Amino acid sequence: MTDTFRPSTGTDLNDRALRDRAVLAARGKAPFDILLSGGMVADVATGEMRAADVGLVGSLIASVHPRGARGDAGRVIDLAGAVVAPGLIDTHLHIESSMMTPRSYAGVVVPQGTTTICWDPHELGNVAGLAGVRWAVEAARDLPLRILIEAPSCVPSAPGLERCGADFDADAMAEMLSWPDIIGVAEVMDMRGVLERSPRMSGIVQAGLESGKLVCGHARGLEGPALQGFVAGGIESDHELTDRQDILAKLRAGMTLELRVSHETVLPEAVAAFRELGRVPQTVTLCTDDVFPDDLVRQGGMVHLLRRLVHHGMDGLEALRCATLNAAQRIGRRDLGLVAPGRRADLVVFGDLVTFGVREVFVSGTHAAHDGALTMAMRPDRVSPPGGTMRLSPVSPAQFAIPAVGMRATIRTVEKPRFTRWGKREVDVRNGQVVIPPDAALMAVFNRYGASTGPGLGVIEGWGAWNGAIATTVLHDSHNLAVYGRDPDDMALAANTLIASGGGMVVTRGGRVLAELRLPICGLLSADAPEAVGRWFVAVRDAASDVSTWNGLPVMIKLVIGASLACNAGPHVTDIGITDGMSGEIVTDCVVAS
C-alpha cells in the first residue's frame, strides 16, 4: 500500500503551480504523472463511448487525447479496453445504516468506485445532538472518500410525536450551516410542519434558504396540492419515490430525484417513467440512502444500483450520468462528474457498463484501489464518539403489560408493517391485563435518553406469529429502544441485553440470547471490521426468522427498524404511545374506554 491518504481541500485545484504543470503536460511539454492508456472514455456529457487515453497531473485530469498519441508519463497503466468513468457520487445516504464508522465505510465503498458521498448524519444527531454532528464532521476528514455532510433538519423527525436525544431548532440549524464542512440542509422529513408552516420547520428551512446551500427533502406520499406546497416551501429534492406516476409528478414539480437502491421495486417504475418522457432528465441522481452492512460488503452500494438499473432496462451510460455529472451539478461541484481536462482526477475504471466490474479507482489523482481492494493506508479513527447515550435503567417483564378492566376490552391496533393503518380488536382481559391475540404481537418503545416514563405500547398486526423477541436501538428516527414479541420475559431479556451493551440489535427466545449485534457507538455503529459487522448482522437477521413467520427476512429487519417512523402517515408506536405523523393524533392508551 501507499502512504496514508492526504485528501485535498475544496480549492486545491486552483493552485497555480498545479495548473502550470497540467498545461505543460497537456501540450506535450512535460510528462504526465500517470497515463491511463488503451481505454474507452465514458463521456457522460455527450453520451459517447470513445477510445482515448487520459493523462493525470497531481489531482487534475490534464488531457483526454487519442489512443497512443502519448507515452511519456511517470507511470503508464494499460487498461486493455476497459472504461474510464468519473468517480461515483452518492447524493443521499446515512452511513449509520451500514452500522460502520466513516473510516470503515470508506474502506468498503471506495474500491467499489464511489469517491464522493453526501452524508446526512441524521441518526447521530437524533441520538447525540450537535456533539454527534460534530463527531461526524471530524470522523469524515482525511479519508480517501470525499464525505460532504448535510445538517440534520428533523431532530426529532416528528416533534411532539416522539422524543429523542436532542432538539434542533432554527438556531441549531443556522449554527451547523455556518460550519464550512456543511453543504446544506439534510432531508426535511416533517412534511406536516412544512405544509402547515409551523414556526419551527419554517425557521429551519429559512435558515437553509438564507445560507444559499442545499435544502433536501423527504416527500413520502405527497401528491397534488400537498406536493406543490412542499416544493413551494423551498424543498428541492426527494428520494421517497413510490411508482411511475409519483416519479413523473415530482420531476414535473422541479424536484431533483435521488433514486435509491434500497427500494428495488421502484427501479423498473423509474425506467418506465424515463421511457414515457423519452429521456432521462438531468435532475435525476442516484443514492443509496440505507444499505445494511452485509449487503454493502457483498453486493455494493452505488455500483449495485447501476447494475440493477441496467438489469431493468436502463442504458448503462445514462445510469452512469445520473451517478456522476447530474449529481455533481446538483451539489454544485464543478470539479467533479466528467472525464475531461481541468476536472478533478476522481476516476473509476470499469470492465464494462453492464456488469460494472471495478478494476481501478483514483481519488484526486491518487491510485486508491485495484480489483476491489484499497491500495493505500487509511489513518486510524482519531476522535472519540459521544458516549452515555443509553440512559435507561433495566426493565422488568411487568412493563410489557397493557392494563385493562373487566373480561373483554376493545383496543386500537397498528395494522400492517408498512403503510400502516389504524385497526380495532376485541380482546380478552386476564388478571387486569390485555391478552395479546395469537395473530398479533406487542411493540414497546422505551425512551433511552433519560425520560423517567414507561414505554409506549402498541399491539401490531400483520407481522405473523411470534415465539421469541427482537430488540433494537437502531430505530428510525428517534433511535429509542424498541422491543417486539409476545412473551414478557423474552422481551425484558432482549431489552436488558442492549441496555447493558450500550445498544445494537438482539434476538431472544426461551430465556436465552440467540444472536446479538453490539453497536456501542451511540447504539448505532461499530468500530469493528466491516466483514465482522456484516456477519453479526446476518446472525441477527437469521435468528429473527426463527422467532417470526414473516417471509422475506431482509425486509423483516427493515420493518423492525422502521416501525417507529413517526413522521410518516399512519399510526406508529413511539416512546409516547401510538402516534400518527399526518393527523398528529396521539394515543397513549390503546384500550378504548367503554
LOBA-665270 format. One line per field, with one value per residue (C-alpha): z, y, x. Coordinates in nm, 4 decimals. Each point is the difference from the previous one (the first is absolute). Layout:
BEGIN
up	c(Z;...)
north	c(Y;...)
east	c(X;...)
END
This chain:
BEGIN
up	c(0.0000;-0.0495;0.2805;0.1964;-0.2157;0.0366;-0.1644;-0.1823;0.1093;-0.2027;-0.1606;-0.0700;-0.3760;-0.0029;0.0779;-0.2722;-0.0024;-0.0461;-0.2925;-0.1517;0.0094;-0.1414;-0.2934;-0.0828;0.0135;-0.2120;-0.2667;0.0030;0.1626;0.3169;0.0895;0.1783;0.3477;-0.0972;-0.3450;-0.0358;-0.3454;-0.2264;0.1514;-0.0957;0.1512;0.1168;-0.0935;0.2047;-0.1464;-0.3685;0.0488;-0.1885;0.0682;-0.1718;-0.0124;0.1866;0.2425;0.3177;0.1435;0.3657;0.1691;0.3768;0.0878;-0.3493;-0.3268;-0.2337;-0.3329;-0.1705;-0.3369;-0.2791;0.0874;-0.0387;-0.0607;0.3138;0.2020;0.2227;0.3606;0.3342;0.0020;-0.2868;0.0743;-0.2917;0.0250;-0.2832;-0.1201;0.3398;0.0601;0.1731;0.1791;0.2559;0.3640;0.1271;0.2104;0.2534;0.0498;0.3181;0.2657;0.3668;0.0825;0.3218;-0.1943;-0.0836;0.3758;-0.0727;0.0820;-0.2890;-0.0236;-0.0377;-0.2449;-0.2182;-0.0039;-0.1445;-0.2588;-0.1508;-0.1562;-0.1410;-0.1912;0.2301;0.0565;0.1346;0.2298;0.1528;0.3577;0.2134;0.3552;0.1025;0.2222;0.1917;0.0396;0.1436;0.2506;0.0964;-0.1209;-0.1282;0.1582;-0.2251;-0.3120;0.1019;0.0426;-0.3483;-0.1452;0.1749;-0.0714;-0.3715;-0.0510;-0.1604;-0.1675;-0.3651;-0.0191;-0.0439;0.2645;-0.0364;0.3039;0.0249;0.3140;0.1439;-0.0315;0.1972;0.3485;0.1011;-0.3307;0.1370;0.2824;0.2613;-0.1233;0.1225;0.2219;-0.0859;0.1277;-0.1305;-0.1409;-0.2971;-0.0559;-0.2496;0.2132;0.0019;-0.3759;-0.0533;0.2134;-0.1976;-0.3315;0.1118;0.0133;-0.3265;-0.0122;-0.0219;-0.3571;0.0778;0.1822;0.0093;-0.0893;0.1428;0.1307;0.1903;-0.2959;0.2142;0.1539;-0.3420;-0.1349;0.3091;0.0223;0.3569;0.1434;0.0848;-0.3442;-0.1864;0.1959;-0.0752;-0.3728;-0.0021;0.1514;-0.2882;-0.2620;0.1448;0.0109;-0.3761;0.0568;-0.0952;0.1493;-0.0352;0.0489;0.0942;-0.1772;0.0758;-0.1414;-0.0884;-0.3106;-0.1528;0.2020;0.2883;-0.2314;-0.1573;0.3419;0.1245;-0.2924;0.0277;0.3587;-0.1277;-0.0098;-0.3001;-0.0074;0.0900;0.0251;0.1361;-0.3396;-0.0336;-0.3625;-0.3548;0.0577;0.3193;-0.1836;-0.2868;0.2330;0.1966;-0.3122;-0.1362;0.3307;-0.0603;0.2720;-0.0229;0.0387;0.2001;-0.1373;0.2589;0.0019;0.3218;-0.1785;-0.2740;-0.1092;-0.0917;-0.2487;-0.2871;0.0677;-0.0451;-0.3255;-0.1253;0.0931;-0.1913;-0.3049;0.0176;0.0044;-0.2773;0.2002;0.3415;0.1489;0.1304;0.3348;0.0597;0.2328;0.1830;0.3682;0.2379;0.3009;0.2291;-0.0757;0.2629;0.0675;-0.1553;-0.3219;-0.0194;0.0278;-0.2168;-0.2737;0.0219;0.0284;-0.3006;-0.2339;0.0876;-0.0809;-0.3440;-0.0657;0.1050;-0.2190;-0.3027;0.0921;-0.0103;-0.3468;0.0518;-0.2230;0.1930;-0.1103;0.0964;0.3419;0.0394;-0.0876;0.2822;0.2419;-0.1177;-0.2023;0.1148;0.3592;-0.0298;-0.1406;0.2795;0.2767;-0.1748;-0.0528;-0.3349;0.0544;0.0006;-0.2314;-0.3307;-0.1529;-0.1505;0.0278;0.2928;0.2047;0.3163;-0.0583;0.1819;-0.2350;-0.0039;-0.2584;-0.0783;-0.2047;-0.1752;0.0611;0.0503;0.2811;0.1222;0.1258;0.1697;-0.0939;0.1131;0.2075;0.0162;0.2538;-0.0763;-0.2179;0.2660;-0.0902;0.2743;-0.0871;-0.2309;-0.0668;0.3006;0.2577;0.1310;-0.1155;0.2707;0.3759;0.1907;0.3155;0.3202;0.1603;0.2039;0.1586;0.2770;-0.0674;0.2435;0.2918;0.2552;-0.2445;0.1771;0.3024;0.0856;0.3076;-0.0381;-0.0779;0.1444;-0.1676;0.1723;-0.2187;-0.3044;0.1325;-0.1321;0.2925;-0.0510;0.2081;-0.0355;-0.2068;-0.3483;-0.1439;-0.3300;-0.1030;-0.2825;-0.1973;-0.2666;-0.3093;-0.2628;0.0402;-0.2906;-0.0991;0.3400;0.0811;0.3121;0.1061;0.2799;0.1800;0.2697;0.2402;0.3185;0.3309;0.2571;0.3419;-0.0901;-0.3186;-0.3710;-0.1529;-0.3258;-0.2785;-0.1386;-0.3442;0.1404;0.2001;0.2379;-0.0884;0.2863;-0.0422;0.2950;0.0066;0.0493;0.0552;0.3643;-0.0041;0.3129;-0.1736;-0.0888;-0.3533;-0.2788;-0.0648;-0.3072;-0.1373;-0.3540;-0.2562;-0.3239;0.1210;0.0172;0.3028;0.2644;0.2310;0.1272;0.0146;-0.1986;0.1426;-0.1738;0.0615;-0.3757;-0.0241;-0.2515;0.0873;0.3763;0.0493;0.3279;0.1212;-0.1691;0.1021;-0.1965;0.1110;0.2106;0.3015;0.2646;0.1298;-0.3447;-0.0684;0.3272;-0.0656;-0.3462;0.1337;0.2900;-0.2255;-0.2057;0.3047;0.1334;-0.3298;-0.0944;-0.2879;-0.3171;-0.1061;0.1804;-0.0326;0.2992;0.0601;0.2941;0.2374;-0.2120;-0.2548;-0.3498;-0.1732;0.0741;-0.1959;0.2379;-0.1157;0.2855;-0.1914;0.0707;-0.0215;-0.3783;-0.1077;0.0527;-0.0479;-0.0789;-0.3469;-0.2569;-0.0714;0.3700;0.0301;-0.3043;0.1507;0.3286;-0.1846;-0.2043;0.3210;0.1444;-0.3217;-0.0141;0.3660;-0.0632;-0.2519;0.2790;0.2215;-0.2669;-0.2987;-0.2155;-0.3541;-0.1447;0.2755;-0.1158;-0.0265;0.3499;0.1426;-0.1969;0.1475;0.3511;-0.0130;-0.1880;0.1962;0.2135;-0.2886;0.1477;-0.2755;-0.2517;-0.0405;0.2024;0.3540;0.1394;0.3485;0.1630;0.3549;0.0545;-0.1207;-0.3406;-0.2146;-0.3521;-0.1991;-0.2234;0.2288;0.3128;0.2020;0.3183;0.1770;0.3323;0.1001;-0.2761;0.2088;-0.1189;0.2875;0.0351)
north	c(0.0000;0.3601;0.2504;0.1150;0.2062;0.3755;0.1390;0.3281;0.3031;0.1339;0.2674;-0.2051;-0.0017;0.3764;-0.0408;0.1894;-0.2305;-0.3007;0.1665;0.0982;-0.3620;-0.1259;0.2428;-0.0973;-0.3695;0.0467;0.1758;-0.2727;0.2262;-0.2125;-0.3599;-0.1058;-0.1410;-0.2862;-0.1021;-0.2236;-0.1489;-0.2292;0.0653;0.1264;0.3284;0.0182;0.3559;0.0645;0.3506;-0.1023;-0.3527;-0.1430;-0.2978;0.0820;-0.1416;0.2355;0.0203;0.2076;0.1839;0.1034;0.2660;0.0064;0.0240;0.1209;-0.1601;0.1756;-0.1556;-0.2358;-0.0751;-0.2629;-0.3441;-0.0464;0.3697;0.0217;-0.2346;0.2372;-0.0442;-0.0893;-0.2998;-0.1553;-0.2249;-0.2083;-0.0289;-0.2538;0.1420;0.0642;0.3016;0.3179;0.1729;0.2777;-0.1070;-0.0833;0.2594;-0.1162;0.2934;-0.1190;-0.2554;-0.0754;-0.1679;-0.1124;-0.2546;-0.1847;-0.0168;0.0920;0.3004;0.2393;-0.1442;-0.3562;0.1157;0.1676;-0.3187;-0.1866;0.2412;0.1586;-0.3325;-0.0168;0.3248;0.2472;0.3031;0.2608;-0.0324;0.2403;-0.1169;0.0944;-0.0969;0.0234;-0.3079;0.1302;0.3366;-0.1606;-0.1963;0.2410;0.3439;0.2531;-0.2040;-0.2897;0.2176;0.1484;-0.3517;-0.0884;0.2989;-0.0931;-0.3729;0.0708;0.1942;-0.1231;-0.3062;-0.1100;0.0351;0.3602;0.0323;0.3072;0.0481;0.1380;0.1461;-0.2204;0.1912;-0.2127;-0.0752;-0.1378;-0.0978;0.0545;0.2573;-0.0741;-0.3554;-0.1439;0.0928;-0.0507;0.1087;0.3576;0.2757;0.2002;0.3301;0.2774;0.1280;-0.3441;-0.0243;0.3445;-0.1007;-0.3206;0.1812;0.2428;-0.2864;-0.0152;-0.3790;0.0125;0.0125;0.0524;-0.1013;-0.3764;-0.1636;0.1947;-0.2770;0.1993;0.0290;0.1145;0.2729;0.1339;-0.0063;0.1520;0.2604;-0.0862;0.2626;-0.2672;-0.1582;0.3286;0.1366;-0.3043;0.0151;0.3774;-0.0405;-0.2294;0.2362;0.2945;-0.1997;-0.0551;-0.3678;-0.3084;-0.0638;-0.3693;-0.1736;-0.3069;0.0082;-0.3404;-0.0296;0.3672;0.0762;0.2724;0.3216;-0.1467;-0.0740;0.3437;0.1626;-0.2036;0.1127;0.3572;-0.0034;-0.0275;-0.3773;-0.1016;-0.3794;-0.3335;-0.3647;-0.1350;-0.1158;-0.2541;-0.0561;0.1367;0.2644;0.1185;0.0292;0.1950;0.2328;0.0845;0.0530;0.2299;0.1862;0.0782;-0.2218;-0.1678;-0.3721;-0.2155;-0.3414;-0.2551;-0.3596;-0.0882;-0.0048;-0.2596;0.0028;0.3687;-0.0472;-0.1471;0.2711;0.2611;-0.1541;-0.0021;0.3678;0.0927;-0.1882;0.1877;0.3288;-0.1151;0.0993;-0.0152;0.3511;0.1643;0.0347;-0.3759;-0.1077;-0.3254;-0.0785;-0.2927;0.1548;-0.3053;-0.3118;-0.2647;-0.1159;-0.3454;0.1361;0.2797;-0.2435;-0.2749;0.1895;0.3542;0.3359;0.2347;-0.2560;-0.2482;0.2644;0.0527;-0.3736;-0.0200;0.2940;-0.1621;-0.3271;0.1823;0.1387;0.3306;0.0826;-0.0355;0.3350;0.1774;-0.1635;0.1009;0.3614;0.0075;-0.1195;0.2476;0.3159;0.0420;-0.0490;0.2416;0.2664;-0.0563;0.0473;0.2887;-0.1710;0.1186;-0.1988;-0.3349;-0.2101;-0.0099;-0.1620;0.3226;0.2252;0.2387;-0.2263;-0.1777;-0.3394;-0.1959;-0.2961;-0.3563;-0.2622;-0.2458;-0.3172;0.1010;0.1951;-0.3057;-0.1965;0.3065;-0.2076;0.2455;-0.0338;0.3251;0.3016;0.3385;0.2710;0.3444;-0.1680;-0.2512;-0.3664;-0.1020;-0.3534;-0.2912;-0.2990;0.0579;0.0802;0.3244;0.0767;0.2610;0.0062;0.1953;0.1961;-0.1537;0.1290;0.2890;0.1640;-0.1550;-0.0250;0.1365;-0.2326;-0.0580;-0.0320;-0.2944;0.1767;-0.2660;-0.2211;-0.3752;-0.0780;-0.2656;-0.2360;0.1874;0.3045;-0.1893;-0.0266;0.2019;0.0509;-0.0424;-0.0713;-0.2592;-0.3203;0.1524;0.3248;0.1839;0.1138;0.2145;-0.1744;0.0742;-0.2034;-0.0975;0.0390;0.2455;0.2725;-0.0427;0.0619;0.0096;-0.3179;-0.1078;-0.3348;-0.1620;-0.1757;-0.2025;0.1510;-0.2226;0.1049;0.3628;-0.0182;-0.0133;-0.3430;0.0542;-0.1865;-0.3019;0.1610;0.3255;0.1166;0.2773;0.2874;0.1972;0.3104;0.1239;0.3477;-0.0579;0.3611;0.0452;0.0557;-0.1623;-0.1400;-0.3430;-0.1361;0.0836;-0.3171;-0.1125;-0.3212;-0.0618;-0.2179;-0.1598;-0.1000;-0.3748;-0.2267;0.0518;-0.2369;0.2300;0.3666;0.2534;0.3225;0.2820;0.3481;0.0500;0.1445;0.2722;0.2759;0.0433;-0.3052;-0.0760;-0.3602;-0.2043;-0.3527;-0.2337;-0.3282;-0.1693;-0.1454;0.2674;-0.1930;-0.0316;0.3656;0.1137;-0.2135;0.1537;0.3544;-0.0503;-0.1604;0.3180;0.2265;-0.1803;0.0070;0.3608;-0.0842;-0.2028;-0.2817;-0.3260;-0.3000;-0.2101;-0.3064;-0.2266;0.2036;0.0076;0.2274;-0.1498;0.2714;0.3470;0.2846;0.2457;0.3614;0.1891;0.3281;0.1820;-0.3315;0.0253;-0.0764;-0.2438;0.0650;-0.3675;-0.1222;0.0334;-0.3724;-0.0768;0.2520;-0.1600;-0.3504;0.1066;0.1802;-0.3127;-0.2048;0.2363;-0.0038;-0.3800;-0.0286;0.2383;-0.2514;-0.2574;0.2136;0.1254;-0.1567;0.3104;-0.0909;0.1966;0.0410;0.3137;0.1794;-0.1166;0.1851;0.3129;-0.0181;-0.0451;0.3072;0.2109;-0.0791;0.3145;0.2451;0.2540;0.2602;-0.2282;-0.0197;-0.2585;-0.1305;-0.0797;-0.1030;0.2469;0.0569;0.2162;-0.2512;-0.0541;0.3124;0.1003;0.2080;0.1749;0.0476;0.0652;-0.2370;-0.1440;-0.3069;-0.0604;-0.2863;-0.2372;-0.1276;0.1685;0.1354;-0.1822)
east	c(0.0000;0.0999;0.0362;-0.3013;-0.2353;0.0134;-0.3144;-0.0138;-0.1964;-0.2899;0.2185;0.3116;-0.0586;0.0475;0.3683;0.1863;0.3015;-0.2275;-0.1753;0.3361;0.1144;-0.3299;0.0097;0.3586;-0.0863;-0.3114;0.2107;0.2638;0.2605;0.0179;-0.0875;-0.3167;0.0231;-0.2331;-0.1225;-0.3055;0.0456;-0.1966;-0.3402;-0.3431;-0.1165;-0.3607;-0.0935;-0.3113;-0.0345;-0.0226;-0.1272;0.2975;0.2206;0.3272;0.3506;0.2330;0.2900;-0.0158;0.2996;0.0094;0.2104;-0.0348;-0.3686;-0.0944;-0.0981;0.2402;-0.0944;-0.2457;0.1550;0.0041;0.1268;0.3735;0.0727;0.2131;0.2159;0.1937;-0.1095;0.1442;-0.2339;-0.1945;-0.2984;-0.1272;-0.3787;-0.0359;-0.3310;-0.1579;-0.2230;0.1207;-0.2869;-0.0402;-0.0013;-0.3479;-0.1847;-0.2598;-0.2379;-0.1724;0.0826;0.0280;0.3306;-0.1668;-0.2090;0.3224;0.0636;0.3640;0.2163;0.0751;0.3502;-0.1294;-0.2645;0.2615;0.2037;-0.2985;-0.1423;0.3131;0.1098;-0.3548;0.0521;-0.1756;0.2211;-0.2451;-0.3000;-0.2522;-0.0492;-0.2960;0.1097;-0.3634;0.0194;0.3015;-0.1715;-0.3121;0.2068;0.2788;-0.1079;0.2529;0.2800;-0.0992;0.0098;0.3365;0.1347;-0.1287;0.1879;0.3250;-0.0297;-0.0541;0.3221;0.3228;-0.1515;0.0284;-0.3783;-0.1186;-0.2715;-0.2210;-0.2197;-0.3517;-0.1560;-0.2777;-0.3258;-0.2419;0.1248;-0.2428;-0.1582;-0.3509;0.0013;-0.2637;-0.0485;0.3304;0.2934;0.3632;0.3394;-0.0085;-0.2192;0.1290;-0.1773;0.0747;0.2900;0.1621;-0.0457;0.1551;0.2983;0.0600;-0.0377;0.2710;0.2499;0.1992;-0.0298;-0.3806;-0.1370;-0.3673;-0.3158;-0.0483;-0.3301;-0.2917;-0.2250;-0.2595;-0.2340;-0.2912;0.2156;0.0977;-0.3542;-0.1596;0.2782;0.0892;0.2369;0.2546;0.0257;-0.0417;0.2952;0.2155;-0.0724;0.0476;0.3452;0.0865;-0.1374;0.1901;0.3233;-0.0091;0.0740;-0.2039;-0.3440;-0.0814;-0.3332;-0.2013;-0.3379;-0.1446;-0.3524;-0.0396;-0.2015;-0.2116;-0.0280;0.2029;0.2937;-0.0212;-0.0089;0.2955;0.2151;-0.1268;0.1241;0.3580;0.0573;0.2099;0.0400;-0.1565;0.0992;-0.3323;-0.1257;-0.2795;-0.1014;0.0077;-0.2648;0.1675;0.3323;-0.1547;-0.1892;0.3125;0.2085;-0.2689;0.0013;0.3668;0.1397;0.3383;-0.0616;0.2388;-0.0921;0.1018;0.1152;-0.1815;-0.3379;0.0491;-0.3648;0.0235;0.2843;-0.2074;-0.2588;0.2726;0.1196;-0.3607;-0.0378;0.3152;-0.1251;-0.3284;0.1923;0.2326;0.3073;0.1613;-0.0286;0.3153;-0.1784;0.0288;0.2797;0.0688;0.0414;0.0221;-0.1790;-0.0024;0.2074;0.0640;0.3587;-0.0310;-0.1503;0.2570;0.2916;-0.1508;-0.1871;0.1267;-0.1683;-0.0106;0.1558;-0.2740;-0.2623;0.1562;-0.0156;-0.3644;-0.1012;0.1644;-0.1715;-0.3333;0.0715;0.1781;0.2954;0.3253;0.1416;-0.3248;0.0056;0.3633;-0.0843;-0.2541;0.2679;0.2638;-0.0700;-0.3611;0.1087;0.2929;-0.2299;-0.2500;0.2569;0.1756;0.3364;0.1329;0.3202;-0.1803;-0.2128;0.1933;0.3057;0.1337;0.3057;-0.0069;-0.2278;0.0990;0.1577;-0.2706;-0.0248;-0.1213;0.0960;-0.2799;0.0286;-0.3225;-0.3191;-0.2201;0.1604;0.1946;0.2917;0.2380;0.3670;0.1640;-0.0997;0.1759;-0.0807;0.1451;0.2600;0.1083;-0.0348;-0.2398;-0.1150;0.0745;-0.2272;-0.2211;0.2686;0.1447;0.3523;0.0575;0.0093;-0.2619;0.0595;-0.1425;-0.3172;0.1329;-0.3047;-0.2060;-0.3736;-0.2567;-0.0702;-0.2724;-0.2869;-0.1693;-0.1467;-0.2547;-0.0243;-0.0679;-0.3624;-0.2305;-0.2487;-0.2845;0.0706;-0.1274;-0.3547;-0.2956;-0.2418;-0.3728;-0.3122;-0.2729;0.0129;0.0046;0.1342;0.0224;0.3462;0.1314;0.2743;0.2603;-0.0816;0.2588;0.3775;0.0278;-0.2457;-0.1567;-0.3641;-0.2119;-0.1785;-0.2320;-0.0270;-0.2102;0.2391;-0.0111;0.1072;0.1702;0.1281;-0.0592;0.2090;-0.0793;0.0620;0.1865;-0.1876;0.1891;0.0334;0.1411;0.2998;0.0997;0.2323;0.1520;0.2160;0.2087;0.1474;0.3744;0.1014;-0.0918;-0.3764;-0.1470;-0.3065;-0.1293;0.0134;-0.2365;-0.1999;-0.1903;-0.1456;0.1244;-0.1789;0.1152;0.3446;-0.0648;0.0318;0.2683;0.1880;0.2726;0.0993;0.2019;0.1452;0.1838;0.1382;0.0240;-0.3504;-0.0808;0.0149;0.0074;0.2216;-0.1663;-0.0076;-0.2737;-0.0988;-0.2294;-0.1521;-0.2661;0.1772;0.0817;0.3019;0.1584;-0.0737;0.1570;0.3087;0.0390;-0.0367;0.2395;0.2631;0.0180;-0.0156;0.3075;0.1947;-0.0746;-0.2314;-0.0310;-0.2321;-0.0837;-0.2314;-0.1109;-0.2126;-0.0667;0.2129;0.3146;0.1639;-0.0027;0.2034;0.1317;0.1594;0.1648;0.0071;0.1636;0.0469;-0.3266;-0.1843;0.0466;0.3575;0.2828;0.3718;0.0582;0.0940;-0.2800;0.0058;-0.0534;-0.2823;-0.1601;0.0268;-0.1573;-0.2772;-0.0736;-0.0090;-0.2612;-0.1987;0.0043;-0.0964;-0.2886;-0.1318;-0.0159;-0.2234;-0.2407;-0.1722;0.0471;0.1099;0.2897;0.2537;0.1875;-0.3331;-0.0794;0.2998;-0.0890;-0.3475;0.1337;0.2228;-0.2542;-0.3152;0.0331;0.0412;-0.2373;0.0305;-0.1710;-0.3765;-0.1906;0.0390;0.3469;0.1046;0.2406;0.1222;-0.3108;-0.2582;-0.1614;0.0301;-0.1020;0.2480;-0.2524;-0.3003;0.2068;-0.2198;0.1548;-0.1394;0.1734;-0.2333;-0.1075;-0.2940;-0.3202;-0.2072;-0.3327)
END
